[in-house]
Amino acid sequence: MGLVRSLVIYHNPVIRTPMRRFYRDLLRKGDLVFDIGAHVGTRARAMRAAGARVVALEPQAPFSSFLRLTLPRDIRLVEAAAGAEESVAEMAVSSRHPTVSSLKSGFVQSAGAAPGFEHVRWDRTQQVQVTTLDRLIREEGLPRYIKIDVEGFELEVLSGLSQPVEMISVEYLPGLPDLSRAVIDRLLELGPYRFNPVQGEAASFLWDDWRDGDATKDWLRSLPADAVSGDLYARLPGTAAYDCALAVPST
């Protein structure tokens, strides 16, 4: 039921069409991109449609099996999570709301008390393989863009990255602002990133300008706990990602 629910929500033209347009403007043909937390593959397919070479990570059954059967053959699927080190870890799984399954220690307790998670139950666990971004880079090369959507585990994923990448996006959760602020600090340890959010599945940037870490953390503090979640994009000034990102229309 969780897989069916996710397909109904994310694998439909209402989300797919603007997402493809967004990535078409953001990426260039031949870009290497990593999709960390591929879920049902909506983003991976959109990035491939933009001409990118996609490496998609998804550890959670049955989504990894669905992707193995349905993804285009030129998308490399890795049935593993990303983290701070190579290991085997236990994922807390919500069968009904699988998008909030997480490897983050303490996430279930923290999220369970946050607005928007009142009806979520984490009812089982799954053992998953964990690799690192550094390992993927050794295997595939340095990506131009990394998308990370791993329900509170973003900081651990970035701990497995030892060099800056032109552009990275991470999920932000208004109900758990400390997590997002720690992720911003980690990104700034890697490089002088500037930031711009995309709210929900809007497929457009919220701001006309790209802001520094302090301004972005101030914005996160201003959000009510029940505000819609989204993706926070980080890009390095003076790179091709900077020029492409500036050209993407915002609302």
Phi, psi and omega in degrees: 000324178297319178297314180299316180300317180294322179295319179297319184284312192256338187258056182219158186299333181300324177266319187296318187294308178295329179294319177295320178295319180299311182288330176298324178281334187271329186249164178243155179301130179092354177299139171271129180227148175248130175252101184264109188092063190285337177058243180265006172089012181301312181290318181302316179293321179294320179291322175297319179298334177281357179099006182278156171266119193249132168247118186248130176250129175207113183268341194275125170280142007267009184294321179298322178293318177300316180294321180301325182275333192244340181292146172304146187296338182274002169267124178278121178261128174245116183275072183202164171265170172246145181203198184285334181206161178287129185192186166242132185228165180257124179261132172278122189247135170255112183296322182277327181237068188294345178293343180254013171296142190210149173266353187291123176296127180085356183296320182300317180293317182290313183290326181299336179262359184267150177302141180094346181250011187301326186260005182273136174232127175267105194252000177200175178232161178218133174280129182228149173285143179236128173246188179232158175298322178299320178296316178299321179295320177297324183279322191247338187109173182280120180283159174273335184214138173235122174260127183234119177219092191225025171050067174088355183261011185300319182297319178295321177300314181290338175291341176268013178241125185249007179215154180288151175239147186308315183215137179223139171238143180227148175287140171245143181239107182303330179286347179229064189294332181298325178298313182293322179294323177293324178294318177300316179299319179295318178299321180290337172292329181279328182182172183278062185290152168239158198230153175203128182271155167239121184275130178056226178254033186295334181058037173202149181286145181285322186254151174282339180240165178256130192249158181283176185298318182296316179295323180290321177293325175299318178297316178300320179296331183282347184283136172293153184298336181262015176293159180294141175281177181185201181243135175255116180269137176237131178225152180272128175299150176078018179240170177297325178298325178298312182295317179295317182296322179294333183278347182284128180298147175241167178239000000 
